């Protein structure tokens, strides 16, 4: 069996027009906006056009099913179709479209798997309301307080947006699945990084999904006149940040692994005047690795470095942990199955981690998961420049098809 690339192309290009901005060419299909709801309607239409039953749960996750011959725990496949602002056409969408194509291929080929295969398009993977609402709901990680308090960056509440479109927000509590009813979860995704593109490999087999912690850090010094305060009498908060930034590579080398990443992606210098010594610096620190032990070692090392710099510069330092997400190991059997199918298809593949969070990371806390990556041109994502060659999409989708066939045909 082979996927129908022309059908995949048509679906991707058609969905990319929903939420498209004609000026910057980006896609604006953020969760529970009008464009996102239009995307959900489009997907239901495509599922029904394929002759597959569709359904929608309390978290507005869209599903399609290909019935198996038994009541064994089912295989899930999917991703999401919501986007960040000014997005490209593939992030999330590719996994949903490829999953739908796999179900179509199996149905058209007359294949009835032992296990039911269910396609799921999860709501709000991009975190408009602060989490991965759809997959968290399926995993039973949503509670009434979260539903009542989740808002976006503009203060719009999840409850308001769901109610506006006729959904009952509290029904998300009913979206939780029994883990015993689920066998595994597979997700195809663009890499969103440069590795596969630079290696000229069509497929990435993900073995681990990175964990991360983010800190909001404040270095407090003393604001003073830039002309009258001698250099050796300053309590310059920005110089503390500069010192710390130079320490990051050393800390990663000494305490991290080859899969460690640390980023200072946002900083504010106050008072922010040209002629004033900075008295306060606030910045964000994002740290990632596929090992929780390594993340803990890095946290200790970064804390010690900040403390030492603060003492040396006569500053005060404080931090608040804004998020902590544990790493997830992909299921050994699933990883081996994906490798085997790539080899059978004579594709050059790379075993690699996922440096970004995905619905698979949430699902992996409940059931075994696996991910298939395809290259991102120049490593670009979350922008209109995001793209993957059609032949790579075809290769990844065929690996997904054959992996699904294998995973759904095993009775045990």
KESE-884923 format. One line per 10 residues: their letters; for each residue x, y, z of N, C-alpha, C. Coordinates in steps of 0.05 Angstrom, whole numbers, plus 5000, padded with zeros to 4 digits. Atoms other than C-alpha are relative to their C-alpha. Last residue first. Layout:
A) X:Y:Z:X:Y:Z:X:Y:Z | ...
% end
This chain:
XXXXXXXXXX) 4990:4999:4972:4974:4824:5441:5015:5026:5005 | 5021:5004:4981:4929:4822:5379:5009:5003:5029 | 4990:5017:4979:4980:4855:5334:4978:4996:5021 | 5005:5027:5008:4948:4882:5270:5010:4980:5022 | 5029:5007:4997:4939:4953:5294:4994:4971:4994 | 5007:4997:4972:5014:4966:5306:4971:4992:5005 | 4986:5019:4983:5034:4937:5239:4990:5001:5029 | 5009:5026:5007:4983:4974:5198:5012:4979:5018 | 5027:5003:4989:4997:5038:5236:4989:4972:4993 | 4998:5003:4971:5071:5030:5221:4973:4996:5013
XXXXXXXXXX) 4991:5028:4995:5056:5017:5148:5005:4995:5030 | 5020:5020:5009:5014:5080:5141:5009:4972:5008 | 5023:5000:4981:5061:5123:5183:4980:4979:4993 | 4990:5012:4976:5122:5102:5141:4977:4999:5021 | 4999:5029:5005:5081:5118:5079:5011:4985:5024 | 5028:5010:4998:5063:5187:5108:4999:4969:4994 | 5008:5001:4972:5137:5201:5122:4972:4988:5003 | 4984:5020:4986:5158:5184:5051:4990:4996:5029 | 5009:5026:5010:5101:5223:5019:5014:4978:5015 | 5026:5004:4988:5117:5284:5062:4989:4973:4992
XXXXXXXXXX) 4995:5007:4973:5190:5277:5041:4974:4995:5016 | 4990:5027:4999:5170:5274:4968:5007:4991:5028 | 5022:5019:5003:5126:5336:4977:5010:4971:5002 | 5002:5009:5028:5185:5377:5003:4978:4978:4999 | 4988:5026:5002:5171:5407:5072:4996:4991:4971 | 5007:5018:5022:5153:5480:5086:5016:4974:5001 | 5000:5028:4993:5151:5535:5138:4992:4983:4976 | 4978:5013:5015:5164:5603:5106:5002:4970:5006 | 5009:5008:5027:5095:5627:5129:5021:4987:4983 | 4999:4977:5018:5121:5623:5200:4990:4992:4973
XXXXXXXXXX) 5015:4978:4988:5117:5577:5260:5002:5026:4984 | 5027:5008:4991:5171:5533:5229:4987:5024:5014 | 5019:4978:4993:5237:5540:5193:4973:4988:5007 | 5008:5000:4971:5292:5488:5198:4979:5019:5008 | 4983:4981:4985:5321:5507:5130:4992:5002:5029 | 4982:4986:5017:5264:5466:5098:5014:5023:5016 | 5009:4973:5003:5233:5425:5154:5021:5016:4984 | 4983:4976:4999:5248:5352:5146:4985:5026:4998 | 4991:4995:5028:5198:5296:5164:5014:5027:5000 | 4994:4973:5009:5189:5270:5235:5006:4999:4970
XXXXXXXXXX) 4985:5001:5025:5154:5206:5258:5004:5029:4991 | 5001:4977:5018:5132:5202:5330:5017:4996:4975 | 4979:4999:5020:5115:5145:5377:4996:5024:4982 | 5003:4982:5023:5074:5138:5440:5024:4997:4981 | 4976:4998:5017:5061:5087:5495:4995:5017:4975 | 4997:5024:5017:5001:5105:5539:5026:5002:4984 | 5022:5019:4995:4984:5153:5596:5004:4974:4985 | 5002:5004:4972:5043:5201:5605:4978:4979:5007 | 4980:5018:4991:5059:5193:5532:5001:4996:5030 | 5010:5028:5002:4993:5225:5513:5020:4980:5012
XXXXXXXXXX) 5022:5003:4980:5018:5292:5539:4990:4971:5000 | 4987:4998:4974:5085:5287:5502:4979:4997:5022 | 4988:5026:4993:5050:5260:5440:5012:5001:5028 | 5021:5015:4987:5008:5324:5438:5011:4973:5010 | 5021:5008:5018:5074:5358:5422:4978:4986:5016 | 5022:5015:4988:5131:5393:5458:4978:4995:4979 | 5024:4985:4995:5192:5414:5419:4979:4982:5013 | 4993:4977:4983:5263:5387:5420:4976:5017:5006 | 5016:4976:5007:5240:5320:5393:5007:5022:5020 | 5019:4991:4981:5297:5270:5399:4981:5022:4988
XXXXXXXXXX) 4996:4973:4989:5331:5234:5342:4979:5007:5021 | 5011:5002:4973:5341:5168:5306:5006:5026:5014 | 4983:4991:4978:5354:5188:5234:4985:4995:5026 | 5013:4988:4977:5325:5156:5171:5020:5006:5022 | 4978:4992:4982:5346:5138:5100:4987:5016:5024 | 4997:4972:4994:5286:5104:5068:5023:5005:5019 | 4973:4992:5010:5287:5035:5036:5004:5031:5003 | 5005:4981:5022:5212:5025:5047:5026:5012:4989 | 5014:5015:5021:5228:4963:5088:4994:5018:4975 | 4980:5017:5014:5279:5004:5126:4987:4984:4978
XXXXXXXXXX) 4983:4982:5016:5228:5058:5143:5020:4984:4984 | 5016:4991:5023:5179:5004:5165:5016:5019:4982 | 5003:5022:5018:5231:4972:5210:4985:5007:4975 | 4974:5005:5013:5250:5038:5242:4997:4978:4979 | 4996:4978:5019:5177:5055:5255:5026:4996:4985 | 5019:5004:5023:5166:4986:5287:5004:5022:4979 | 4989:5022:5017:5229:4993:5330:4982:4996:4976 | 4976:4990:5013:5206:5061:5356:5011:4979:4981 | 5009:4982:5021:5136:5033:5370:5024:5011:4985 | 5012:5016:5022:5164:4973:5408:4992:5018:4977
XXXXXXXXXX) 4979:5016:5015:5209:5017:5449:4989:4985:4977 | 5002:5029:4995:5153:5066:5468:5021:4984:4983 | 5018:5014:5019:5176:5138:5463:5001:4970:5005 | 4987:5020:5017:5208:5165:5526:4979:4988:4981 | 5015:5025:5006:5176:5228:5553:5017:4982:4982 | 4995:5013:5026:5211:5287:5586:4983:4974:4998 | 4982:5023:4999:5176:5322:5644:5006:4988:4973 | 5012:5021:5015:5146:5391:5635:5021:4977:5000 | 4982:5024:4998:5161:5445:5686:4985:4977:4986 | 5011:5025:5011:5132:5515:5678:5021:4978:5004
XXXXXXXXXX) 5026:4996:5013:5137:5585:5707:4988:4974:4989 | 5004:5020:5021:5191:5573:5758:4973:5002:4988 | 5025:5015:4997:5201:5638:5794:4999:4980:4978 | 5012:5012:5024:5269:5670:5804:4974:4986:5007 | 5023:5017:4993:5304:5717:5851:4989:4988:4974 | 5013:5015:5021:5370:5754:5850:4977:4983:5011 | 5018:5020:4989:5398:5810:5890:4988:4985:4977 | 5027:5000:5010:5459:5847:5864:4983:4981:5018 | 5016:4987:4980:5527:5864:5893:4971:5004:4991 | 5009:4974:5011:5561:5845:5828:4984:5016:5020
XXXXXXXXXX) 4977:4985:5011:5602:5788:5858:4992:5028:4991 | 4982:4992:4979:5544:5765:5902:5023:5017:4989 | 5013:4979:4983:5494:5767:5845:5018:5009:5023 | 4999:4974:5015:5542:5730:5799:4988:5022:5017 | 4972:4991:4999:5551:5674:5851:5003:5027:4986 | 4994:4991:4973:5476:5667:5861:5028:5011:5002 | 5013:4975:4996:5463:5665:5786:5006:5011:5028 | 4987:4979:5017:5515:5612:5776:4988:5027:5005 | 4975:4993:4987:5488:5570:5834:5015:5022:4985 | 5006:4986:4975:5417:5572:5807:5026:5009:5013
XXXXXXXXXX) 5009:4972:5007:5441:5555:5737:4994:5016:5025 | 4977:4985:5010:5480:5495:5763:4993:5028:4993 | 4982:4994:4977:5422:5469:5806:5024:5018:4990 | 5014:4981:4982:5373:5475:5748:5018:5008:5023 | 4997:4974:5013:5423:5441:5701:4986:5021:5018 | 4972:4991:4998:5429:5382:5748:5004:5028:4989 | 4996:4992:4972:5353:5377:5753:5029:5009:5005 | 5014:4974:4995:5346:5379:5678:5004:5009:5029 | 4983:4978:5011:5400:5325:5672:4987:5027:5004 | 4976:4998:4983:5362:5279:5719:5018:5023:4990
XXXXXXXXXX) 5009:4985:4976:5297:5292:5681:5024:5004:5018 | 4997:5014:4974:5331:5268:5617:4992:5019:5023 | 5017:5024:5001:5309:5290:5547:5002:4984:5025 | 4984:5024:5004:5335:5361:5557:4981:4976:5001 | 5013:5025:5009:5308:5431:5556:5021:4978:4999 | 4980:5022:5000:5321:5498:5590:4987:4974:4993 | 5013:5025:5010:5283:5563:5577:5021:4979:4998 | 4981:5022:5006:5306:5624:5617:4984:4975:4993 | 5011:5027:5001:5265:5688:5616:5022:4980:4993 | 4996:5016:5024:5292:5756:5636:4988:4972:5003
XXXXXXXXXX) 5017:5023:4999:5281:5814:5683:5003:4984:4974 | 5003:5016:5025:5336:5864:5694:4981:4976:5006 | 5015:5025:4999:5334:5918:5747:5000:4987:4972 | 5004:5009:4973:5377:5978:5765:4985:4974:5003 | 5024:5017:4995:5405:5992:5697:4999:4990:5029 | 4990:5027:4995:5456:6049:5699:4976:4983:5007 | 5004:5010:4973:5420:6110:5670:5011:4971:5002 | 4980:4989:4982:5439:6154:5611:4997:4990:5029 | 4973:5000:5011:5404:6116:5556:5021:5008:5020 | 4992:4974:5010:5342:6102:5597:5029:4999:4991
XXXXXXXXXX) 5001:4999:5029:5311:6033:5605:5007:5027:4988 | 5023:4984:5011:5291:6038:5679:4999:5002:4969 | 5014:4977:4988:5298:5979:5672:5019:5017:5017 | 4981:4985:4984:5325:5927:5624:4986:5025:5010 | 5009:4972:4997:5276:5875:5598:5020:5014:5019 | 4987:4985:4978:5298:5807:5572:4989:5028:4999 | 5014:4975:4994:5266:5752:5530:5014:5014:5023 | 5014:4991:5023:5295:5690:5496:4986:5027:5004 | 5010:4975:4988:5350:5670:5544:4985:5015:4977 | 5006:4976:5015:5356:5599:5517:4991:5023:5018
XXXXXXXXXX) 5007:4979:4981:5384:5534:5543:4999:5026:4984 | 5004:4973:5012:5387:5469:5504:4994:5020:5022 | 5007:4977:4983:5412:5400:5525:4998:5026:4984 | 5027:4993:5006:5411:5341:5477:4990:5023:5017 | 5001:4990:5027:5486:5333:5475:4972:5007:4991 | 4995:5022:5019:5483:5328:5550:5000:5012:4972 | 5021:5009:5018:5484:5378:5607:5008:4976:4983 | 5022:5013:4986:5525:5393:5669:4979:4988:4982 | 4992:5014:4976:5594:5413:5645:4978:4984:5013 | 4978:5018:5005:5580:5432:5573:5007:4983:5025
XXXXXXXXXX) 5010:5022:5017:5512:5462:5588:5022:4979:4995 | 5018:5017:4984:5541:5502:5646:4989:4977:4984 | 4983:5016:4982:5599:5527:5603:4982:4981:5017 | 4987:5022:5014:5552:5549:5547:5017:4982:5018 | 5018:5020:5010:5507:5587:5596:5014:4977:4985 | 4997:5025:4985:5562:5624:5633:4983:4977:4989 | 4974:5012:5007:5568:5679:5581:5005:4974:5015 | 5002:5010:5027:5494:5694:5589:5026:4987:4991 | 5015:5025:5000:5503:5698:5664:4998:4988:4972 | 4984:5021:4989:5557:5751:5659:4987:4973:4999
XXXXXXXXXX) 4978:5005:5019:5515:5792:5612:5018:4978:5010 | 5011:5017:5021:5455:5785:5659:5021:4993:4979 | 5005:5027:4989:5497:5810:5717:4988:4981:4979 | 4974:5014:5000:5523:5867:5674:4997:4972:5012 | 4995:5012:5027:5450:5885:5663:5026:4986:4998 | 5015:5025:5004:5437:5892:5737:5005:4988:4973 | 5012:5000:5027:5492:5944:5746:4987:4973:4995 | 5014:5025:4995:5508:5955:5820:4983:4996:4975 | 5026:5006:5011:5560:6008:5804:4989:4973:5010 | 5020:4995:4979:5617:6033:5847:4972:4994:4991
XXXXXXXXXX) 4997:5019:4978:5674:6003:5806:4981:5005:5023 | 5005:5027:5008:5649:6036:5742:5002:4980:5024 | 4976:5014:5009:5645:6105:5773:4994:4970:4995 | 4995:5024:4983:5575:6135:5778:5024:4985:4989 | 4987:4993:4974:5573:6207:5752:5006:4976:5017 | 4976:4984:5002:5560:6196:5678:5015:5004:5026 | 4979:5013:5016:5512:6138:5677:5026:5016:4998 | 4992:4983:5023:5471:6165:5735:5023:4987:4985 | 4984:4976:4993:5443:6111:5780:5008:5014:4974 | 5000:4981:5022:5395:6052:5782:5015:5025:5009
XXXXXXXXXX) 5007:4973:4992:5414:6002:5836:5002:5018:4975 | 4976:4984:4992:5417:5927:5829:4991:5027:5010 | 5004:4973:4990:5362:5875:5824:5026:5013:5009 | 4975:4991:4988:5368:5814:5780:4996:5029:5008 | 4996:4972:4994:5301:5782:5766:5027:5005:5013 | 4978:4992:4983:5290:5714:5733:5001:5030:5003 | 5001:4971:5001:5226:5683:5704:5020:5010:5020 | 4999:4983:4977:5243:5610:5696:4996:5029:4992 | 4996:4972:5006:5224:5558:5646:4999:5016:5026 | 5010:4982:4979:5232:5483:5653:5006:5028:4991
XXXXXXXXXX) 4991:4972:4999:5235:5432:5598:4991:5012:5026 | 5013:4986:4978:5227:5359:5579:5011:5028:5001 | 4986:4985:4979:5247:5334:5511:4981:5010:5022 | 5012:4973:5002:5210:5280:5473:5011:5016:5023 | 5006:4985:4975:5251:5217:5465:4989:5027:4993 | 4997:5019:4978:5262:5163:5411:4993:5013:5027 | 4997:4987:4974:5236:5202:5351:5002:4979:5022 | 5014:5018:4981:5247:5168:5284:5006:5010:5028 | 4988:5001:4974:5265:5222:5233:4983:4981:5018 | 5017:5008:4977:5249:5211:5160:5017:5002:5026
XXXXXXXXXX) 5029:4996:5004:5271:5239:5093:4984:4996:5025 | 5015:5025:4994:5345:5248:5107:4970:5006:5000 | 5013:5010:5024:5387:5302:5074:4987:4973:5004 | 4990:5027:5004:5430:5310:5137:4989:4988:4974 | 4970:4999:5004:5421:5386:5135:5011:4972:4995 | 4995:4985:5025:5345:5380:5125:5030:5000:4994 | 5005:5017:5023:5340:5326:5178:5006:5013:4973 | 4982:5024:5000:5375:5369:5230:4995:4983:4975 | 4984:5003:5025:5346:5439:5215:5014:4973:4996 | 4971:4995:4995:5288:5444:5265:5015:4993:4975
XXXXXXXXXX) 4998:4972:4989:5212:5445:5263:5028:5007:5008 | 4980:4999:4979:5214:5369:5252:5000:5026:5015 | 4975:4988:5011:5149:5366:5214:5020:5003:5023 | 4997:4971:4996:5101:5319:5249:5024:5010:4984 | 4981:4990:5020:5073:5249:5246:5001:5030:5001 | 5003:4973:5010:5040:5224:5310:5022:5006:4979 | 4980:4993:5020:5027:5154:5336:4995:5028:4989 | 5005:4975:5015:4989:5137:5400:5023:5005:4981 | 4978:4982:5005:4985:5069:5434:4991:5024:4984 | 4976:5016:5004:4939:5014:5458:5025:5017:4998
XXXXXXXXXX) 4982:4990:5021:4880:5053:5486:5026:4984:5000 | 5013:5002:5026:4820:5025:5523:5018:5008:4977 | 5002:5028:5008:4860:5010:5586:4987:4996:4973 | 4975:5009:5012:4879:5083:5590:4999:4971:4991 | 4989:5021:4984:4805:5100:5601:5026:4991:4987 | 5002:5027:5009:4793:5165:5564:5011:4981:5021 | 4980:5018:4990:4778:5234:5590:4995:4972:4992 | 4984:5009:5022:4732:5275:5545:5022:4980:5009 | 5010:5026:5009:4679:5280:5600:5017:4989:4977 | 4993:5019:4979:4717:5336:5635:4991:4972:4992
XXXXXXXXXX) 4972:5009:5004:4715:5375:5570:5008:4979:5021 | 5001:5026:5013:4639:5377:5580:5028:4989:4994 | 4998:5020:4979:4651:5434:5629:4999:4972:4988 | 4972:5004:4991:4666:5480:5569:5003:4978:5021 | 5001:4999:4971:4597:5468:5538:5028:4995:5011 | 4989:5022:4984:4607:5482:5464:4996:5006:5030 | 5020:5021:4994:4561:5527:5423:5011:4976:5015 | 5003:5018:5023:4614:5569:5388:4981:4977:5006 | 5007:4984:5023:4609:5628:5436:4995:4982:4975 | 5029:4995:4999:4609:5579:5494:4991:5015:4975
XXXXXXXXXX) 5014:5025:5005:4678:5553:5474:4970:5005:4999 | 4997:5008:5028:4705:5624:5467:4986:4974:4994 | 5014:4981:5019:4676:5650:5532:5002:4990:4972 | 5029:5003:4997:4697:5589:5573:4985:5017:4980 | 5007:5024:5015:4768:5592:5546:4970:4996:5001 | 5001:5025:4986:4773:5663:5572:4992:4977:4981 | 5024:5014:5009:4796:5724:5533:5000:4972:5013 | 5020:5002:4979:4848:5761:5575:4974:4987:4992 | 5017:4976:5000:4889:5783:5516:4978:5000:5021 | 4983:4977:4994:4945:5732:5528:4984:5027:5001
XXXXXXXXXX) 4978:4995:5019:4893:5676:5530:5015:5026:5008 | 5004:4977:5017:4852:5654:5590:5023:5002:4981 | 4982:4999:5024:4843:5590:5630:4993:5024:4983 | 4979:4979:4998:4809:5605:5697:5018:5002:4976 | 5011:4974:4991:4742:5568:5697:5021:5022:4998 | 5019:4991:5020:4767:5508:5656:4990:5028:5007 | 4985:4993:5024:4828:5502:5701:4981:5011:4979 | 4987:4975:4996:4784:5504:5763:5015:5010:4976 | 5018:4977:5002:4738:5450:5736:5014:5027:5004 | 5019:4999:4977:4795:5401:5724:4983:5025:4998
XXXXXXXXXX) 5015:4975:4998:4836:5381:5662:4981:4997:5024 | 4983:4981:4985:4890:5326:5666:4986:5028:5002 | 5012:4995:4974:4843:5269:5648:5016:5020:5017 | 4984:5014:4979:4888:5244:5591:4989:5006:5028 | 5001:5029:5005:4836:5261:5538:5014:4985:5022 | 5027:5009:4993:4828:5331:5569:4998:4969:4996 | 5003:5000:4971:4903:5342:5568:4973:4990:5009 | 4987:5025:4991:4904:5321:5495:5000:4999:5030 | 5012:5024:5011:4853:5374:5477:5012:4975:5011 | 5027:5005:4989:4875:5431:5523:4989:4973:4991
XXXXXXXXXX) 5009:5016:5023:4949:5430:5508:4973:4989:5007 | 4993:5029:4998:4964:5486:5557:4994:4986:4974 | 4980:5007:4980:4961:5561:5568:5008:4971:5003 | 5011:4996:4973:4897:5583:5534:5019:4988:5021 | 5012:4973:4998:4928:5595:5465:4991:5005:5029 | 5000:4987:4973:4970:5534:5479:4990:5028:5001 | 4981:4978:5000:4990:5511:5409:4999:5017:5025 | 4973:5010:4994:4957:5443:5420:5020:5024:5003 | 4982:4981:4986:4890:5479:5425:5027:4987:5008 | 5005:4971:4997:4842:5423:5406:5024:5013:5014
XXXXXXXXXX) 5003:4989:4974:4866:5353:5385:4996:5031:4999 | 4989:4972:5003:4854:5324:5317:4994:5014:5026 | 5009:4979:4982:4845:5249:5332:5014:5026:4992 | 4986:4975:5005:4847:5192:5282:4989:5021:5019 | 5015:4975:4997:4823:5126:5311:5019:5024:4994 | 4982:4978:5002:4847:5057:5290:4983:5026:5001 | 5011:4975:5011:4806:4999:5315:5021:5021:4999 | 5006:4978:4981:4850:4939:5330:4987:5023:4985 | 5010:5013:4975:4850:4875:5289:4991:5021:5020 | 4980:5007:4980:4855:4917:5225:4987:4985:5024
XXXXXXXXXX) 5013:4995:4975:4805:4914:5168:5019:4991:5022 | 4986:5010:4977:4841:4923:5102:4983:5006:5025 | 5015:5022:4988:4795:4930:5043:5013:4988:5024 | 4986:5025:5006:4846:4971:5005:4986:4976:5012 | 5002:5005:5029:4799:5031:5003:5013:4974:4992 | 5028:5006:5007:4791:5028:5079:4997:4993:4971 | 5007:5026:4988:4866:5022:5092:4971:4992:4992 | 4986:5021:5015:4881:5079:5044:4993:4972:5010 | 5012:5003:5026:4828:5124:5074:5012:4977:4984 | 5026:5013:4996:4852:5111:5145:4986:4996:4973
XXXXXXXXXX) 4995:5028:4992:4923:5128:5124:4974:4984:5003 | 4993:5014:5024:4900:5191:5089:5005:4971:5005 | 5024:5005:5014:4866:5214:5153:5005:4984:4974 | 5016:5020:4985:4930:5205:5191:4974:4993:4986 | 4987:5026:5006:4969:5243:5138:4986:4977:5014 | 5006:5006:5028:4919:5301:5142:5013:4973:4993 | 5028:5006:5003:4922:5302:5218:4993:4991:4972 | 5006:5024:4986:4997:5297:5223:4971:4991:4998 | 4989:5022:5015:5008:5349:5168:4993:4973:5014 | 5017:5008:5022:4961:5398:5202:5010:4975:4986
XXXXXXXXXX) 5024:5012:4990:5002:5400:5265:4982:4989:4978 | 4997:5007:4972:5053:5447:5236:4974:4990:5011 | 4995:5028:4993:5043:5443:5161:5000:4993:5029 | 5022:5018:5008:5013:5506:5130:5003:4972:5011 | 4997:5014:5025:5055:5560:5163:4978:4979:4997 | 4988:5027:5002:5034:5605:5219:5004:4991:4972 | 4982:4997:5024:5021:5680:5227:5016:4974:4996 | 5005:4977:5018:4990:5671:5297:5021:5000:4978 | 4991:4975:4988:5001:5600:5325:4992:5023:4981 | 4974:4989:5007:4959:5546:5294:5008:5022:5020
XXXXXXXXXX) 4998:4972:4992:4901:5499:5307:5028:5010:4995 | 5003:4982:5023:4899:5436:5264:4999:5029:5009 | 5019:4977:4995:4924:5385:5314:4999:5017:4975 | 4985:4976:4993:4959:5317:5317:4980:5022:5004 | 5011:4973:5003:4935:5247:5300:5020:5022:5006 | 4981:4986:5018:4939:5172:5307:4989:5028:4997 | 5006:4973:5007:4906:5129:5361:5022:5012:4982 | 4977:4985:5007:4909:5053:5364:4991:5028:4992 | 4997:4989:5027:4852:5018:5399:5026:5016:4997 | 4994:4971:4998:4850:4972:5459:5008:5011:4973
XXXXXXXXXX) 4975:4994:4988:4822:4905:5436:5005:5030:5003 | 5004:4978:4981:4748:4902:5419:5026:5005:5016 | 5002:5008:4972:4761:4861:5358:4995:5024:5017 | 5015:5024:4998:4755:4864:5282:4996:4991:5029 | 4984:5025:5000:4776:4936:5278:4982:4976:5003 | 5006:5021:4980:4734:4996:5260:5017:4976:4996 | 5001:5023:5018:4766:5054:5222:4997:4976:5019 | 4992:5027:4992:4750:5115:5264:4998:4980:4976 | 5010:5018:5021:4749:5190:5256:5009:4972:5006 | 4991:5027:5004:4756:5239:5313:4988:4988:4975
XXXXXXXXXX) 5014:5014:5022:4752:5314:5325:5012:4973:4996 | 4982:5016:5016:4772:5342:5393:4984:4985:4979 | 5001:4993:5028:4722:5394:5415:5022:4987:4984 | 4978:4980:5003:4740:5385:5489:5002:5009:4971 | 5006:4976:4985:4672:5352:5501:5022:5021:4999 | 5004:5003:4971:4682:5302:5445:4997:5026:5014 | 4987:4978:4986:4671:5306:5370:4994:4997:5030 | 5012:4993:4974:4654:5248:5325:5015:5023:5011 | 4986:4979:4985:4665:5224:5254:4986:5005:5026 | 5016:4986:4980:4647:5159:5219:5017:5021:5015
XXXXXXXXXX) 4992:5008:4973:4688:5144:5157:4982:5014:5020 | 5017:5022:4991:4660:5146:5086:5007:4989:5027 | 4984:5025:5002:4719:5187:5060:4983:4976:5009 | 4997:5005:5029:4671:5246:5048:5016:4974:4995 | 5025:5011:5009:4652:5240:5122:5002:4994:4970 | 5003:5026:4988:4724:5251:5143:4975:4986:4989 | 4981:5018:5013:4733:5308:5095:4999:4972:5010 | 5009:5004:5028:4670:5343:5119:5018:4980:4985 | 5023:5018:4998:4691:5334:5192:4989:4993:4972 | 4989:5027:4995:4758:5365:5174:4977:4980:5002
XXXXXXXXXX) 4987:5010:5025:4726:5426:5141:5009:4971:5005 | 5022:5008:5018:4680:5436:5202:5012:4988:4974 | 5012:5025:4989:4741:5434:5248:4977:4991:4982 | 4982:5022:5005:4777:5485:5203:4989:4973:5010 | 5003:5006:5029:4717:5531:5205:5018:4977:4992 | 5026:5014:5002:4719:5526:5281:4994:4993:4971 | 4995:5027:4989:4793:5545:5279:4974:4983:4998 | 4985:5015:5020:4777:5604:5233:5005:4971:5009 | 5018:5007:5021:4723:5630:5280:5014:4982:4979 | 5007:4977:5016:4773:5628:5337:4980:4990:4979
XXXXXXXXXX) 5027:4990:4994:4770:5568:5384:4994:5028:4989 | 5021:5017:4989:4844:5554:5380:4975:5015:5007 | 4995:5005:4972:4885:5599:5335:4975:4987:5013 | 5021:5019:4993:4875:5592:5260:5004:4992:5030 | 5009:4992:4973:4914:5653:5237:4976:4983:5007 | 5026:5012:4993:4953:5629:5176:4994:5007:5029 | 5001:5018:4977:5008:5674:5150:4972:4989:5004 | 5001:5028:5009:5010:5704:5080:5001:4980:5022 | 4974:5012:4992:5031:5772:5109:5001:4971:4993 | 4978:4981:4999:4977:5812:5072:5027:4988:5007
XXXXXXXXXX) 4990:4993:5027:4928:5760:5048:5023:5019:5001 | 5000:4971:5002:4919:5729:5118:5013:5008:4973 | 4977:4987:5014:4900:5656:5114:4997:5030:4999 | 4984:4984:4981:4851:5631:5167:5024:5014:4987 | 5017:4993:4978:4825:5574:5124:5016:5015:5021 | 5014:4976:5007:4867:5575:5060:4981:5010:5022 | 4982:4977:4996:4917:5526:5090:4986:5026:4992 | 5002:4992:4972:4861:5474:5095:5016:5025:5005 | 5028:4990:4995:4855:5471:5019:4998:5010:5029 | 5003:4974:5013:4931:5466:5009:4972:5012:5005
XXXXXXXXXX) 4983:4980:4987:4939:5411:5059:4996:5028:4989 | 5010:4994:4974:4879:5372:5034:5017:5021:5014 | 5026:4985:5002:4898:5377:4961:4990:5008:5028 | 4995:4972:5009:4970:5357:4975:4974:5016:5000 | 4988:4986:4978:4948:5296:5015:5005:5029:4993 | 5022:4995:4981:4901:5275:4959:5011:5014:5024 | 5016:4978:5011:4957:5283:4908:4977:5007:5018 | 4988:4974:4995:5003:5242:4952:4983:5023:4990 | 5005:4984:5024:4958:5181:4953:5009:5029:5005 | 5019:4978:4997:4988:5137:5006:4997:5014:4973
XX) 4987:4974:5001:5021:5071:4986:4979:5022:5004 | 5017:4976:5000:5000:5000:5000:5017:5025:5000
% end
